[in-house]
Amino acid sequence: MPHALHNTLKTLPDTAPALQYYSLPALEAAGIGPISRLPVSIRLVLESVLRNCDGKKVTEEHVRQLANWKPTGHRVDEIPFVVARVVLQDFTGVPLLADLAAMRNVADKLGKNPKLIEPLVPVDLVVDHSVQVDYYGTPDALRKNMEMEFQRNSERYQFMKWGMQAFDTFKVVPPGVGIVHQVNLEYLFRGVQVRDGIAFPDTLVGTDSHTTMINAVGVVGWGVGGIEAEAGMLGQPVYFLTPDVIGVELSGHLREGVTATDLVLAVTELLRHEKVVGKFVEFFGPGTASLTVTDRATIANMAPEYGATMGFFPVDEKTIAYLQGTGRTDAEIAQFEAYFKAQNLFGIPQAGEIDYTRVVKLDLDGIVPSLAGPKRPQDRIALTAMKTSFNSLFAAPVTANGFNKKSSQLAERYPTARQGIDIGNGDILIAAITSCTNTSNPGVMLASGLLAKKAVEKGLSVKPHIKTSLAPGSRVVTEYLTRTGLLEPLAQLGFALAGYGCTTCIGNAGDLAPEFNEAIQLHDVVAAAVLSGNRNFEARIHPNIRANFLASPPLVVAFAIAGRANIDLTTEPLGTGKDGQPVYLRDIWPSSDEVAELLKFALDPEVFRTLYSDLTKDLDLWNNIPAPQGQVYSWPESTYIARPPFFDQFSPTPGSIDDIKGARALLVLGDSVTTDHISPAGSFGEKTPAGQYLIAHGVARPDFNSYGSRRGNHDVMIRGTFANVRVKNLMLPAKADGGRVEGGFTLLDNTLSTVYDAAQAYMERGAPTIVFAGEEYGTGSSRDWAAKGTLLLGVKAVIAKSFERIHRSNLVGMGVLPLQFKGNDSVQSLGITGNELFAVLGVDEHLKPQQDLTLVICHPDGQKQHIPVLCRIDTPIEVDYYKHGGILPYVLRDLLH
């Protein structure tokens, strides 16, 4: 610690044994900066920079720069943020573990100790993405779905168990316990951490965008790609540019009948409009103080949907009450409170106390019941407008978020092969209470149970063609729904317990009945899903369901009863009761007093202590999985787990970087291309390149599982890159109806080809490729394989109008150059069709962050354009990563040096 900062180490009062801490008030008293005016989130990052200041990776200059953070200005300062721990989910955690195992292979091959590759901070992997809703609506659905899960994923789970014994700090929360973010909030987060007698606040990064849910309890943390998480695990700071901090001042109170889900959909709509992408968002004001921690968690969870790095809530009495209610020890809670009070970080700030980049105001009294959809979470629709909105979008062009159908077709019904069942446009085929956003919130979960209870009492039911499911975020939810008598009425409406995992929200809804799929495809039906999730991107929920709406759990139940999305539930009846009278939503909607009466069952500390005391109790399927031994993995033959190719050409020293020349366009894409478009997570068919690969390796179609579950095998994943059935490649010619061929296709020598086959052909010819795109490229999940697959397809650069934060970072982390069009330049304005030859000039050893490079476009008629583009390698450390061919070779060279 440099001398000027040495006097910041103080003794924490009222703790036994006595603990020390790095004092931010002492830093301010030393004249280092106006720290008490800084946003709370910035102060917590500053504590990490101060505590980890070693004069090398973290310097005194870093401390001074951040201590003097200004609300506005050109952001050029790079923060080296050392996190306390890392959280993984299994879709991203398995490929990360595979990378670590491959690094050990390299170390072993070079005669080094494989144990040099070892996480230096605690790592928790929560298995929550693998369970699918194959069975639903029956008492044994949970068990049957878990049996299918283990049948499909036993090779992956063996690999995880190898990791548990090979790495000292690598722990696994097994399948059947809960969703990573709810488990993180309820159990993995322990308050203030202590190492070597030093107390410090919990901080983390996680390999899932919704890691931000932990911001609800004052923890600084966000989602990163696994490639960044690996670097953090192996001793590298997480580097990022000093952020803007947007203060969101909440005032007022939610009205009767309005849920936290309605609030977060309004926040998402507002903050997307405010363009907070890549910024910290910090909530303050009296409305913030009035919210429970679980309501705060609902808002924090959806930070990726409003585009922010974080949705941060400072610590206060509500945080203490949550820790007490979830079974933390008295000592932990006392230590937590003492720490934050000693740092002057306790309490929700009020207007004027902190200097924010700018302030956005939201009156909670103005929030109304809402849904969001049909394709994006930021497209909020008031409940009163659902009918007119769906009907309007049905005929609207695709460019206006519509479905481009004839209005005359809206009311048509189509027969199915199942006797007595027909389906039509707007019919709901999937209704799912799922995802961390809402299943962590007892208020909305209890409301869904109360609504179900009243609906059953009225004699209402759900139509047989709707696939209903309940996937709680943890076993705690099942416990309080059981104790309040609400699990049974939910099951009576079809919402039987189906699994503990992301299920429908991640694309694991399972398939529809074949006769329904057939009718949808035959008649091009615009069917709907309604789910309590956070993601509703095209083809994510189910490839045949085109309209997907996010809603609170009670509204999911209500729409399932109504059976269609194009209905105004505020004026039209849900159905007919057993007395022959119409039943309206208002007749069965629970009051806030009814919900509040049951909340005491949701925060019972003994329940939390019991359920989290032994994570493997009663999990026989997990306990029966064998655990391979050894420090170096032997890579047995598997279509799930394969040694990744990223270190095949590894050398102790990096090569040189150079201009990109003679490049071809692999795809030309539009706006809002998500990581789901680039690297889908859900199911795939046997005619796809990935399906063909598995068939050639003896895997039958029923055993394909999902792309997400096969992320440990690069041969599957490279074939799945850009293979989403809704990818719209603008290189492809228009069809007779004005649309384009959709899916993983492109042009090779003016002939239709799969993206995978075209990429292989270009690589055989030695021709680099480029992907072009519009605004918000890479929105959605923090999906490593969106960058890894791009690299393995031979793509050297992605040129877009703008990038989402995590995916841009992931591209750099894999050695792919992200470039941004400047000003009004775009694919359209430059006339790029994909038939051109391209070059990118200015890529050399003198590359600097955010410098201009030159895109050369050689048109088929011989005309050339020289276009300036912004290099989105944003920080000096990212330049180093790029020069090393990516973050993984950089870290490996550092460890083996």
N, C-alpha and C positions, 0 to 999 in steps of 0.2 A: 504494500500500500504506500503510494507516494506520501511524503511528509505532510503536505498541505491538507491531506484528507485523513490523516491518522487520528485526529482527535474526534472523529465522528463515531468511534466505537464506544458505546455506552452500556450501562447495566440496565436491564429491563426491570422496572419496579414490580413488586408484588408477585414474584414467581419463585417457586422452590422446586429444584435447586435454581440458584441464580443464573440467569442467562444474559448474554450480551447481544447487542443488535447495532446495526449501522443507522445512526440517527439522522433523519432528514432535517428536523429542526436544528440540530447542531451544524449541519452542512450550511443551512441558511445563515445561522448566527456567525459562521466563519466568513460570510460575505461572498459565498460562491455563486449565489443566484437568488432570485425572488421566488423561492420554492413554494411558499404557502399560497401563491396565486396560480400555481400550475394546476391543470386538471389532475384529478386523483389518479387516473390511469397512467399519466405521464410520470407522476411521482413514484408509483410502484415500479415502473420500468427503471426509473432513476436509481431506486434502491438496489436493484440487481446490478446495474452498471457500477455503482459505488462499491458494493460488496465484492464484486469480482474484478475490481481494478488491480491488474497485475503489472501494468506498465508495458505489456506486450500486446496481447489480443485486445485487452481493454485498458485504455490509457486514461491519465488524468484529463487529457483534452476531451475525451468522450464524456466524462463526468461534467466538465464545465459547459460543454456544448448543450447537453440535455438540461442541465440545471438552469440554463438561460434560454430555454425554449420560448419562442415568440409565437403568438397566435397566428400570425400570417407571415408570408415571406416565401422565397424560393427554397424548396427543401433539397438540400444537398448533403446534410450531415447524416452519416451512417451510424446506426446504433448497434453495437454488439450485445445482444440480449442473451444472457445465459439463463436457461430455464431450470426449474427445480425438478421437473419430471416430464415424461412423454406418455401420451395415451394413444392407443391404436384400436381400430376395429379390424375385423378379420379380413375383409376384402382388401384393405390396404396393408394390413399387418403381415399377411402371408408373403407377398412379394418383398416387403422390407426384410423379413426374416431370411428370405431366399438370398437377397443381396448380401446380408451379413454373412450367411453361410458361404457364399461364393468368395467373399473377401478372405474368409479363413482359408479357403482352398488356395488362394493366391499366396497368402502368408506362408502356408505350409510348403507350397511349391518352391518358394524362394528361400526356404530353410529358416524361416522366422517362427517364433512361437505363435501358434494360432490364437492364444489367449490375448495377444495384442489387440485383437478385434473383440471388444467387450464394451457394452453400454456403461457409461460413466455416471448416468443418472437413472433412477428407477423407471422402468418401462412396464406398463400394464396393457395387455391386449385383451379386449372384451369381445367374445365371439357373439355377434348379434346380427350379422348380415346374411347368414346362410339358411335360416329356416324359411321354408316356403309354405304357402297356404294351399297344400294339396287336398287337405281334408278340412271341412268347415261345418259348423252348425250341428255338431254331434258332441256328446260328452267325452268321447275318446279322441277328438280332433287333435288336442295338444300332443298326446302320446304318439299318435300315428304320424303326425308331422315331424316330430323329433326322431322317430325311427327312420323316416325317409331321409331326414337331414343327415343322420349318422351313416346311413347306407351310402349316400352320395359323397360324403365328405370325410370318410375315415382316413384317407391318405393325407389330407390336409391336417387333420387333428393329430395324427401321429407325428407329423412334422412340427407342429406346435409343441407337442410334448418333448420332442428332441430339443427344441429351443429352450424350454424351461430348465432342462438339466444341463445344457451346454453353456448357457449364459447366466451369470450369477444374479443379475438384476432384472431378469426378464420373467414376468409373471403373467399367467393367463386366467381370466375369468371365464369359466366354461359356458357352453351353450345352455340355455334354459334359465339363466339368472336375470338377464335384462338387457336393455339397450345401453350402449356405451355411455351416452351422455347422462342418462338418468342414474346409472350405476356410479358414474364419476361424481355426480352431485350428491347422491345419497350415501356413498361409501368411500370412494377413492380419495376425495377431498377431505383432508383432516384438519383444515385450519392453518395455523402457522406451523412451519416446519423448523426442525432443529437439527443442526449438524455441527459437531465439534464445539458445542456450547454456544453456538450462534443461532439466534432466532431470526427467521426471515419469512416473508409472505409466500404462500403457495403460488407458483407460476407454472405454466406448461404450454406446450404445443401439442396438437393432436392431428392424426391423419384422417380427420373427417371435418368437413367445413363447419359442422354444427358443434364443434368443440366449444364455441362461444357460449353455449348454455351455461358454462361454469362462471361466466362473467356476472351472473346473478348474485353470487356471494362474494363479490369483490376480488375475484381471481383474474389476473391478467393472463389471457390465453386465447389462442385462436387456431384455426385450422391451417395446416401446411401440407404440402405433399410429403409422401413418405421419404422422398429423397432428401428433403430438408430435415425431416425428423431424424433420419439416420445420422446426418451430420451433427445435429444437436445431441443425439445419444452418445456420439463418439467424441464429444469434447469440443465441438465447434460451437461458437455462439450462433444464434439465429440472427442474421443481419437484416436490417430493414431501414428504409429512409425515415428520418424523423417525420411523424405524421401530423396532418391537421387533426384537430379534435373538435368535433361538432357537438355542442351542448344541446340536448333536447330537454326543454323545460315542460314538464307535465304539470297540468293544473286540474282542479276539479275532481270529480268522482264518476265512476262508471254508473250508468243508469240501471234500473231494474231490468233484468232480462238480457243484459249485455255481458258477454263473456270475455275472458282474456284472449281467446282466439280472435274475436272480433277486433279487439284492441290491436293485436299484433298484425293483423291484415291491414288495418288502417296505418299503422306505423310503417309497414313495408311499402305501401303505396306512397306515403308521404316522403319517406327518405329516398326511395328510388327517384322521385321527382327532384329531390334536393341534391342528387348526384353525390352520394357519400362513398362511392367506390374507393377502396383503399384507405379510408380515413378511420380514425377512432370515433365512435359515437359514445357519448357519456350522458346518462340520464340524471336529471336533478329536478329540484322544485317540490312543492307540496304534493302534487299528484304522484310523483315517484315515491315519496315517503309513505303514501297511503297503500301502495301495492304490497301484497305478500311476496315472499321470496319465490314461490312457485309461479306467480304471475310474472315476476321479473324474469324468471327462467324461460318462460314462454316467449318473451320479447327478445331476450338475449340469444336464444336458440336460433332465431331467424335472421341474425345479422348477415349471413351470406345472401339471403333473399333480398335484403335491402342494400347489399353490396359492401357493407362496412367490414373492416378488419375485426372490430369488436362492437358489441352493444353492452357497454359496461355500466354496472350499478355499484356505487360505493357501499361500504359496510355500515350497518346501523343496528338498532335494537331488533328489527325484524330478522336480521341475519342471525343474531344470537338466539332468538326464539326458534329459528329453523334448525340450528345446530342442536339445541336442546331436544326438539321434537323428533330428530332423526337419530338420537341415541349416541351422540358424541359424549365423551367423558367430561365430568366437571372440570378436570384439570386442563383438558384441551380447550374448552370453552373459555375458561379464565385466562389462559395464556393468549388466546386469540383476541379477546377484548382488551387485555392489557397492552398487547403489541400495537393494535391500531390506535388506541387512545394515546400511547406514548409518541406515536408518529404523527399525531394530529390528523388522522385519517378516518376518524369515527364520526358517522353522521352523514345524512344526505345534504349536499350543499344547496344553498338557496341562491336566488338571483343576485348577481353582483359580487359574489364571493370568489369567483374563479374567472380567469381570462380564457375564453374559448375562441376558436377561430371564427365561429359565428354561432348564433343561437337560433334554434328552430323551436317553435312553440306548438303545443298540442293540448287542447282542452278535452279531458276524458269525458266530459258531459256530452260532447258531440259525437261520440262513437255510436254506431248503430249495428245491429246484427248483419253479418256479411258472409259472403263466400269469396273465393278467388279462383279465377280460371278464365277460359278452359285450357290454357296452355302455359300460363306463367303465374307465379305466386304473387307478383306485384299488381296483377290486374284484378283489383277488388270489385265486387259486385254487391251492392246492397241487397239484402234478402228480398225487399220489395220489388227489386228490378230483375230478379232471376229469370222470370218468364220472358219478359220483353227482350232481355239481353241475349238469352239463348236463341230465341226466334230470329233476332236480328243477325246474330253471328252465323246462324245456319246458312243464310244466303249471302253473307258478306264475302268479299274476295279474301284469299289467303293473306294478301299483303296487309289487310286490316284485321288480322287475327281470326278470320272467319273460316268457313268450311266450303265456300264456293258451290253451294247446292241451290237447286231451284226451290223457291218458296212453296210452290205447289206440292212438293214432295214431303213437306214437313209433317203432315198429318197421316201419311200413309203407314199402314201396318203390314208386316210381312210374316208369313207363317214360318214356323220352325219344325224340325223333324220330331220335336217333343210334343206329344199330343196335348192339345188345349192351350198351348203357349205360342203367342205371336209377339213380335217385338217391333218397335218403331223408333224413329229419331227422337232423341232426348230420353229414352228409357235408361234407367240406371241398371247396370249389370254387376257392378262391384260397389259395395258399401263397406268401408273398413275403418274401424277405430284402431289407429296405428300411429306410430312414430313418436320419437322422443319429445317433440314440441308440445304435444297435448297430453300424452299419457303420463307425463311427470306432474301434471297439474290436477290435484285432487278435486278442485272446484268444478272443472269441466267433466271429469270422469264421473264424479258423483251425480252431476246434472244429467249425464247420459243415462245413468242407471235409474234415476228418479223418473225421467221421461219414459223410459222403457217400462217401468213398473206401472205408471199411469196408463200407458198405451195398452198394456196387457189387460189391465182392469177394465178398460173400455171395450175390449174385444178386438183390438186392431192386430194386424199381422203383416208380415213382409211377404211379398210375392215370391213364388218359388224359383224364378229365374235369376234372382239377385244373389250374388255370392257375398255373404256377410261374414265378417270376422272381427274378433277382438284380440289384439296383440298388445298386452300391457307392457309398459317400459320397465317394470320390475315385479318381482313376486309380492312386494308390498302392496301394489295396486289390487292384486287378486285377494289379498288378505282383507283389505278394508272394504272391498266390494262384497266379499262373502259375509263379513261381520255386520254390514248394514243391510243384508238381505237383497242386494241389488244385482248380484251376479246371475241369479236364477232368472229374473225377468229379461235381462239382456239375452241370456241363452234361449229363452222362449221365443224371442224375436229373431233368432238365428245368430246372434252375436255371442256364440260360444267361444270359450278360450281356445285360441288356435296356435299360440306360440308366444315366446318372449323374444321379440326381435323386431327389426324394422319392417319386415314383411312387405306389405303393399307399397309403402312409401319408397322403398329401394328398388321396386320392380319385381318383388317376390310374391306377387299376388297369386301365383299359380295360374294354371290355364282355366279358361272357361270351358263349359261343356261343348263337345265337338259340334252339336247341332246348332248352338248359338253362334259359334265362330263361323260356321258355314253360312248361316243366314246373314250375318253382318257383312261377310265378304261378297256374297252373291248380290246383295242389294245395296252395298256401299252405305250401310246404316251408320249414322253418327250417334253411336251409343255413348253413355256417360258413366263415369265413376265418381263417387263422392268419398273423400277420405279425410281423416283428421291429421294429415301429414304436412310437410313443408315444401314438397316438390311435386309438380304436376306437369313437367315438361313432356313434349310429344314423345309418344311410344314408351315412356318410362313405366307407366302403371301397367299397361298391357298393349301389345302392338295393334290389337283390333279395337281398342277403345280410344276414341279421338278427343272426347271432351271430358276433362278431368278437373274436378272442383275440390278445393280445400275448404274445410268447414270444421267447426267445433264438434266434438263428439256428440252432444245432444242433437245438433243439426244433421249429423250423419245418420243417426237413428231415425230422425223425422223424415228425411228424404228417402231413406230405405222403405219406410212405411208408405210414403206417397208414391214411390216407384218411378218417378220421372224428375228430370232436372228442370224442365220448362214448366214450372208451376210457381205461382205466387202463394207461398204458405201463409202470408199474412191475411189473405182474403179467401183462399180456396181451402176446402177441407182436405185433411190427410186421407180420410177414408170414412167408412160408415161403421159405427159402433154396433155392439151386439143388440142394442135397443132400437136399431134401425135409423138412428139419427146421425147426421154428419158430425164428425169430430174434427175440430180445428186445432192448430198448433197451440194457440193460446189456452186451450182446454187442458193440455197435458204438460205445458212448460212449467218446470219447477221454479219456485220463488227463491230469491237469494237467502231468505230465512230458512227455507227447507234445506238448502245446501249447507248453510252455516251450521245447522243443527247436527250434521253428520261429520263435519270436518275433524272433530276430535278423534274420530276413528282413523284418520289418515296420517296423523302425526303422533304415533304412539312409540316412544323410544324403545320399549321392550320388543316390539315387533321388528324394528330395524336391527337391534342387537342380535336377536335370534336368527333372522334370515341371513344376515351377513357374517355370522360367526363361523360358519362352515359352508364354503361356497360349493363343495362337492357332495354335500349330504343329499341323499335321495336321487343323485344323478348317475344312475347305474350305467347308462350308455357311455358317458364320458369316462367313468372309472374303469370301464372294460377295454378302453383303447390302449394298446401297448405303447410303451415309450422307448423309442430307439436311444441307444447310448453313444457316447463318444463326443470329443471336442470338434471333430471335423465331420461334416455330413458326407455320406457315401453316395447320395443321389441314386437310390434304387429306381428302376424303370417305372414311370408313372406318367399318366396324361394330365395330372393335376400339378405336380411339383417337378420342375426341371431346373438344372443349373442355368441361371440367367447369363446371357452372352455379353453383358456389358464390360466384362474384364478379359474377354478373349484376346484382345490385342494389347493387354496392359504392359507398360514398360515403366521402369522406375522414374524416368523423366518424361515430361510431356513433349509432344511434337509441336509444330508451328501451326498457326492459323493463317488463312489466306482468303482472298476474294472467292466468291461463288461465281462460276462461269459456266455457260452452256446449259443453264437450268431449264427445266420444263415445269409447267403448272400441273400438279397432281389433282388439285381440286380448286374450284373457284366458288366460294360460299358467301352467303348473305349475312344479315345481322343476327345477333342473339344465338349463335351456334354454341351449344352447351357441351360440357364434357360428356354428357349422355350421348350426344350426336357423335362425338369423336371416339369415345370408348364406352359403348353401352354396357350395362350391368346385368340385364335380364336374359331371358331365354333366346335361343336362336335355332334355326331350322337346319335340316340336313343338306339343303341346297346351298347354304352359305359356305364360304371358304373354310371357316372354322368347323362347320358340320362335316364337310368333306374330309378334313384332316382327321377328325375323330373317327369317322367311319373307316378310313384307311388304317387306323390303328386299333380296329376291333371294338370300338365303343358303339353300342346300339343307341338309337335315337332316344329312348326313354331315359338313358343314362347320361345325356349331354350335360345336365345340370344347367348352370348359368355362366355367362361371361365372368361375372363377379367372382364366382367360386373357383374359376380356373385362372385367376390372375397369377398363380404361381407357375404357370406354363406359358412361356413367351411364344411358343409356336401356335397356340390357340389365340393369344391376345393380339399378336400382330395381324392375324387374319380377321380379327374382330374390329380393328381400328378403322374408323369411318364407315362402319357396317350397320349403323342404326337404320332401320327401315324408313325413317323420316328424314334422312340426310337429303338436302336439296343442292345438288351440284349444278351451278349455273353454266358449266361447260356443256351439259347435255342438251340436246335439241328439245324444243317444245313438242308436246303431244297435240293431237287434234283438238282436245278440249281446252287447250291453253295451258295446261299444267306441264310438269316435267317428270321424267322418270325419277323416282325416289329410291333411296337406299344407297348401298355401298358401291356405286358405279362411277366410272369416269370414261374419258375417251383416250384411247391409245392408237396413234396413227389413224385418227378419225373413225375408229371402230369401238363400239361399246365394250367395256371390259370392267371386271371388278377392280376396285381400288388396289386390292392386294396383288392381283396379277399384273396390273400396270406398273405398280411400284417395283415388283421383281424384275420386270422387263427393263425398266429404266436403270436399275442398279446393275444388271448384266451388261448394259451398254455403257456404264460408267457415267451416266447422266444424273446430276443432282436434281432434286425436285423442290418446288416451293408450293405452299398452300396459301391462297389468298382468301381474305374474309372481310366482313364489315365491322359494325360496332359490337362491343361486348363479346368478343371472342373468348370462349372458354368459361362462360358462366356455369354455375352449378357446383357439383361436388368436387372436392379436392382429390382429383382422380389421377394418380401417378401415370396410369397406363395411357391416359390421353397424351402425355408427353413421351412416355417410353415407346408406345406404338408409333407415334409420329417419327421418332428417331429411327426405329428399326425399319420403317418403310423407306428410309433413304431421304427424308425431307431435311433440307439444310436450313430453311428459313420459313417462318410464318409471317406474312405481311397483312396487317389488319388495320381497321380504323381505330380500334381501341381493344384493350385486353382486360379480362377480369384478373384480379390480383394474383391468386394462387396459381392459375394456369400459366401466366407469364413467367412467374418464378420457376415453375416446374420445367418449362421449355429451356430456360437458361441452365437449370440444374442438370438437364440431359444433353447439353451441348448443342441445342437447336436455337438459332438466332431469331429472336422476336423483333420485328420491325413494324413501325407504325407510320401510316400515311400522314402527311402533314397538311394542315389547312383544309381545303375543300377537295383535296385529291382522294380518289377512291377507285375501286375497280371500275365503276360505271363511268366516272369522269375521264378516266384514262383509256377507256375502250378495251379493257383487257377481256379477252374471250377464252384464253387458255391455249390458243394456237401459236403463241409467241415463244421466242427464246428470251431468257432473262439472264442478267448478271447483277451481282451486288458487289460494289466496289468500295474500298476503304477499310476492308477487314484485314488488319495486320497487327504486328506486335505492339503498335502504338495506340491500339483501340482504347477509347475512353468511355466512361459511362455517359449515356444519353447524348452521344455525339451524332451528327448527321452522317449518314452513308448515302451512297448513290445507287438507285435502282435503274438499271438499263433495260429498256424494253425494245426488243428487236421484232418488229411486226413482219408478218409473212410477205408484205409488199416491199420490204427492205427499209422502211422508215424506222428511225431510231429515236427513242425518247430517253432523256436523262432526268430522273426524278429524285429529288432529295427525300429521304425517309429517315425517321428518327429511330436510332438504335435503342431498344428498350432493355438493354443491359443497364440496369439502373444504378448500380453501386460498384465501388472499386472491387469488393470481394467477388461480385458476380463476374467481373472481367477476368479475375483469376480462375474462377470456376470454368468459364468458357474456354480459356486458354488451355486448361487441363483436360478438355473434352467432357466436362461436367463435374458436378459436385462429388460424385462417388469416387472417381479416380483421384480427385484432389485430396479428399480425406484419407483415402487409402495410402497415397504417397506420403502424406503427413505422418500417419501412424507407423509406416514401415521405414521411415527415414532414419 
